[in-house]
């Protein structure tokens, strides 16, 4: 049986029906903004749960995040949305942001005074022991080298290595960028991923001078360069979490969408989009379809390409070119009484060049107050494994991934205890890779979509940033564009479901 959302006219007063494809945080944020603007909204989500890469869970009764665990607070979009859906009193910054690097057979303090691993001040870098004397000498050559031309875009690792040497890339830039993209610094676009460095490279002969300029501008606005031990800058938190986990945000947004009259349909996999020629879109979903005045596609690149291929092959082709990285998170709970000592700080990053299996470890009981308070007798941490083109370990069973994590934790912090509970979460195709030329690719996708006869927009992590605030900003922009694209009100009358 094929159900069709019938009719092509919009209700009197100009209220349009918008279908949002994708129930991750971008799709939900778009729906929330559309409803605030008076639109009528249906959200289609292929999975049986909402939230995409944001997912709340528990280990040994302790609430944890099984996906992204924090959001940048310097950008307002995510914090604003959390407050708008009733989570304002649960917003909490990290209790500590003192991170380390596990490199050269030791845990070393993360050097301060850098921009995504690129130093401006060599003194803390030298004191950390992260870079060898030869590597430090190579960095100093930056002041004497001629300008490095970067053209329209360049890989972060390629440019930084030319200016400062590979050690800086391999032991600082790689683990920091890897924490955001699970990617390869020698492939990631500097213009898309670290635009402030790209601008510095365009306007300064010396990269060190460019980084110092970035830091001076930051100091002028925050009166504090870099995060403190509690993750604040100028008295304001750099990062923010939500009591109970960031993964509770999608559910709260979904509740707000429903309260405003929006419809959310899980297990509804949109597979194609067609312009009917009668001033409406037909969204084909399994064995039924729904008509809409406008559509927002808020899905990963592969799904977006499939949905758009019929009416917008140009956008689909560009979306096909976007790669993804896969990773696994291993969350473990230990009895504190079983630990010889409790590791300090918020955790550590691991440069891939050192050859270890885990890429990072987060000491959740230290980092998030609600995790530590949920059961003071337990110590909860999580590790991550896998990155772009290095995801073979994800095919191992859960017990093996726990074993790999424990082996590296033993070498890094001397942990010998066995966990009392474990949770393994695999994120296949979890993070889009912003390859060189990414912003041009995004511009091509949006231009192709804008040229379609019907109102359609795209948003999400594929386009303007993988962080939660960036995804929400992308969704807001898409939603705010829609009203201006709709035709004037037509024949009054609500659409109805028919079979």
C-alpha positions, 0 to 999 in steps of 0.5 A: 500500500502506498500512502501519498501526502496529497495536495499541492496548495499551501494553507492560507496565511502562507504556512508551508509544509517542509520535510526534513530528511534526517533526524540527527542534531542538524535535522532536529535543529532545522525542524525546531527553527522552521517551527519557530518561523511558522512552518509545518514540519515532518522529520524523516529518520531512517533509523529507529532512534534520533540523534545521529552521532549523539547518543546517550547510554550507561555503563555500570549504571553511570550515565555516559556519552556513546558518541560526541561528549562535548560542544564548543561553548565559544560558539553560541549555537549549541548552548542556545539550543540546549537552553531553548529546549529546557536543558539550560540548568544542566549545562556544565563545563568540564571539571578539568581540561588538563590533557596530555600526550602519550608520546616518546614512551611517556605521558607529557603535558600538552604544550600551551600556546598553540593553534591546533598544534601549531606553536606560537611560543617555543618555550612550553613546547621545549619544556614538554619533551614532545619535540626533539632538539632536532625538531625544535631547531627545524621549527626555528627555521620558519623565521628564515624561510621564504614565503610558502605559497598555498594557492586556493587551499592546502593540506594542514600537514603539508603546509605545516611540515614545509614551514616547521618540519614533520615532527610538529605535524606528527606529534602535535597536529595529527593527534589534535586534528585526529580528535576532531576528524579522526583523519589524516593531517596530510589530507585535511583541508587547512582552509576548511578545518583550520581557517584561522591558520589558513588566513595566517598563512595567506597574510604572513611569511612566517607561520610562527608570526601568524600564530602569534597574531592569532593568539594576540587577537584572542588575548585582546578579546578573552584576556587569556590565551588558551584554556585553563585547567578548568577549560575556561578562557577569560572566565568563560568555558571553552567547552560545555557538556550536559549533565547526563551526556550530550546525547540527551540533547537530541531527545530534548530537541525532538520533544520541543519539535513535537510540542510545537506541532512537528511530526517525527517519523523514525524508521522512515528511510527516504531514498529519492526526491522528485520535483513533481512539476506541480509546485511540490516535492515528492519524497519517496520513503520505503513503499510510500511517499510524502509531498512537501513545499520545501525539503531540507536534506540533513543526512551524511553525504552518501545518503544525501547523494542517493536522495538527490541523484534523480533531480540533482546529479551534479550535487550527488556526484560532488557528495560521492567524493566525500570520504568518511572515517570510522572509529570505535569507542570503548567505555570501561568502569573500574572499581577505584579500590582495584586501582593502584592509582587513579590517573590524573587529568582529563585524559590523553591523545596519542600521535599515530606515529607512535604506533599504538592502537588507541588514539585517545583516552578520556578520564570521564570521571575526572572530566565530567562532574555528573559521571564522577558523582553518579557512583563515587566508587567507580572510575569511568574512562573511554578510549577511541580506536580507528581513524581514516583508512586505519579501521581494521581493528573495528572488525575485532569483537568487543572483547578484543577491543577492550583488551587492546585498550587495556594493554595501551592503558597499562603502558601509558598510565600503569593501569592493571585492574580489570573493568567491572563493566564495558561498552563498545560503540562502533561508528562506521562512517562516523566523521566526514573528511574535509579533503583539500578543496572541500569548501569549493566542493560544498559551494558546488553542492549548494549551487546545484541545489539552489538551481533546482526548480523547488525549494531545497537546502542541505545541512549537517556535518558534511558542509560547514564543520563537524562540531555540534555548534557548526552543525546547528548553525548549518541547520539554522541557515538552511531553515531560515532560507526556506521561507523566502524560497516558497511561492505565494499562498495558493488554494487554502486547505490542509493536506491529508494522508490518503491511501 
